[in-house]
Amino acid sequence: MRSAVTPELFATDRAIELAAQGVPFRQAYRQVAEELGSLPPRAPEESLRARVSPGAPGDLGLERLQKRLTELG
């Protein structure tokens, strides 16, 4: 897997970072397109850890769902 990971796969990570810093999302994507050749290498694990949101594989929220089901039952 690591050999298949190239810098352009982290372009979204960089755009999200810029947007979190206040750069408008579309502008962030344009900036990343210009920086693509100079994006620093990242570990795939770092990228995966950054993508945790409720309902995503990193945080399914099963405990909350179980609690809701128990309360309904």
PASEBA-1860 file (N, C-alpha, C; in nm, 3 decimals):
! residues 73
1> MRSAVTPE> 0.082/-0.117/0.000/0.000/0.000/0.000/0.088/0.126/0.000 ~ 0.189/0.125/0.080/0.274/0.245/0.090/0.333/0.286/-0.045 ~ 0.373/0.190/-0.127/0.434/0.224/-0.255/0.332/0.286/-0.351 ~ 0.203/0.261/-0.328/0.099/0.317/-0.413/0.059/0.458/-0.371 ~ 0.099/0.499/-0.251/0.061/0.631/-0.200/0.158/0.735/-0.255 ~ 0.103/0.829/-0.329/0.182/0.936/-0.389/0.138/1.070/-0.330 ~ 0.221/1.173/-0.342/0.189/1.302/-0.279/0.052/1.359/-0.317 ~ 0.010/1.338/-0.441/-0.120/1.395/-0.481/-0.238/1.335/-0.404
9> LFATDRAI> -0.217/1.218/-0.345/-0.324/1.160/-0.264/-0.347/1.240/-0.136 ~ -0.253/1.323/-0.099/-0.267/1.404/0.021/-0.313/1.547/-0.009 ~ -0.348/1.574/-0.133/-0.393/1.708/-0.171/-0.517/1.748/-0.093 ~ -0.609/1.656/-0.073/-0.730/1.687/0.003/-0.695/1.720/0.147 ~ -0.602/1.647/0.205/-0.558/1.676/0.342/-0.511/1.821/0.352 ~ -0.429/1.861/0.257/-0.374/1.997/0.259/-0.485/2.100/0.240 ~ -0.578/2.075/0.150/-0.689/2.168/0.128/-0.774/2.183/0.253 ~ -0.799/2.074/0.321/-0.877/2.079/0.445/-0.802/2.158/0.552
17> ELAAQGVP> -0.672/2.138/0.561/-0.592/2.215/0.657/-0.601/2.364/0.629 ~ -0.589/2.402/0.502/-0.598/2.543/0.466/-0.735/2.600/0.499 ~ -0.839/2.523/0.468/-0.976/2.569/0.498/-0.995/2.586/0.649 ~ -0.938/2.497/0.727/-0.948/2.507/0.873/-0.876/2.632/0.924 ~ -0.779/2.681/0.847/-0.706/2.803/0.883/-0.778/2.929/0.834 ~ -0.893/2.910/0.767/-0.971/3.024/0.723/-0.967/3.053/0.574 ~ -0.890/2.977/0.499/-0.885/2.997/0.354/-1.015/2.942/0.295 ~ -1.086/3.020/0.211/-1.207/2.966/0.148/-1.176/2.835/0.075
25> FRQAYRQV> -1.269/2.740/0.084/-1.245/2.604/0.035/-1.200/2.601/-0.111 ~ -1.269/2.672/-0.198/-1.230/2.672/-0.340/-1.091/2.729/-0.361 ~ -1.061/2.834/-0.288/-0.928/2.894/-0.297/-0.822/2.797/-0.245 ~ -0.856/2.725/-0.139/-0.762/2.626/-0.084/-0.730/2.520/-0.188 ~ -0.831/2.471/-0.258/-0.806/2.369/-0.361/-0.720/2.424/-0.474 ~ -0.744/2.549/-0.512/-0.659/2.610/-0.617/-0.514/2.622/-0.570 ~ -0.498/2.664/-0.444/-0.363/2.678/-0.388/-0.292/2.543/-0.385 ~ -0.364/2.440/-0.345/-0.304/2.306/-0.339/-0.265/2.260/-0.478
33> AEELGSLP> -0.345/2.291/-0.578/-0.311/2.252/-0.715/-0.177/2.314/-0.756 ~ -0.153/2.438/-0.711/-0.027/2.504/-0.742/0.089/2.445/-0.662 ~ 0.060/2.395/-0.539/0.164/2.339/-0.451/0.188/2.191/-0.474 ~ 0.111/2.129/-0.559/0.111/1.982/-0.570/0.250/1.923/-0.584 ~ 0.336/1.983/-0.662/0.470/1.929/-0.680/0.559/1.942/-0.558 ~ 0.520/2.027/-0.463/0.606/2.049/-0.347/0.541/2.006/-0.215 ~ 0.432/1.931/-0.222/0.369/1.884/-0.098/0.464/1.790/-0.025 ~ 0.480/1.809/0.105/0.570/1.720/0.179/0.510/1.580/0.192
41> PRAPEESL> 0.595/1.479/0.199/0.544/1.343/0.214/0.476/1.326/0.350 ~ 0.376/1.239/0.355/0.304/1.210/0.478/0.290/1.059/0.492 ~ 0.267/1.018/0.613/0.239/0.876/0.636/0.090/0.853/0.611 ~ 0.054/0.745/0.543/-0.087/0.717/0.518/-0.168/0.712/0.648 ~ -0.108/0.664/0.756/-0.179/0.656/0.883/-0.219/0.794/0.934 ~ -0.133/0.892/0.909/-0.163/1.030/0.949/-0.288/1.080/0.877 ~ -0.296/1.052/0.750/-0.411/1.094/0.671/-0.539/1.025/0.720 ~ -0.528/0.897/0.748/-0.646/0.823/0.795/-0.694/0.873/0.930
49> RARVSPGA> -0.601/0.902/1.020/-0.639/0.953/1.153/-0.711/1.087/1.143 ~ -0.674/1.167/1.044/-0.736/1.298/1.027/-0.879/1.289/0.975 ~ -0.918/1.174/0.927/-1.051/1.157/0.868/-1.145/1.080/0.959 ~ -1.163/1.132/1.075/-1.254/1.068/1.171/-1.368/1.165/1.194 ~ -1.486/1.122/1.161/-1.605/1.203/1.185/-1.717/1.109/1.226 ~ -1.817/1.161/1.295/-1.926/1.073/1.339/-1.986/0.996/1.223 ~ -1.994/0.867/1.241/-2.050/0.781/1.137/-1.946/0.725/1.042 ~ -1.825/0.778/1.045/-1.719/0.727/0.959/-1.660/0.601/1.023
57> PGDLGLER> -1.586/0.521/0.949/-1.530/0.398/1.005/-1.449/0.419/1.132 ~ -1.388/0.536/1.148/-1.310/0.562/1.268/-1.394/0.595/1.390 ~ -1.522/0.626/1.368/-1.611/0.661/1.479/-1.754/0.627/1.439 ~ -1.788/0.502/1.448/-1.922/0.459/1.408/-2.031/0.505/1.505 ~ -1.992/0.542/1.625/-2.091/0.587/1.722/-2.182/0.476/1.770 ~ -2.130/0.354/1.772/-2.214/0.240/1.809/-2.268/0.249/1.951 ~ -2.190/0.306/2.041/-2.238/0.317/2.179/-2.360/0.408/2.186 ~ -2.355/0.519/2.114/-2.471/0.611/2.112/-2.592/0.545/2.051
65> LQKRLTEL> -2.570/0.470/1.943/-2.682/0.402/1.878/-2.742/0.296/1.970 ~ -2.656/0.222/2.038/-2.705/0.119/2.130/-2.787/0.182/2.241 ~ -2.741/0.293/2.293/-2.813/0.362/2.400/-2.951/0.409/2.350 ~ -2.956/0.464/2.231/-3.085/0.508/2.175/-3.180/0.391/2.156 ~ -3.128/0.280/2.106/-3.212/0.162/2.087/-3.264/0.109/2.219 ~ -3.179/0.108/2.320/-3.219/0.060/2.453/-3.328/0.151/2.509 ~ -3.313/0.281/2.494/-3.414/0.376/2.543/-3.546/0.362/2.471 ~ -3.543/0.324/2.344/-3.667/0.305/2.267/-3.738/0.175/2.303
73> G> -3.658/0.075/2.344/-3.709/-0.059/2.363/-3.785/-0.083/2.485
END
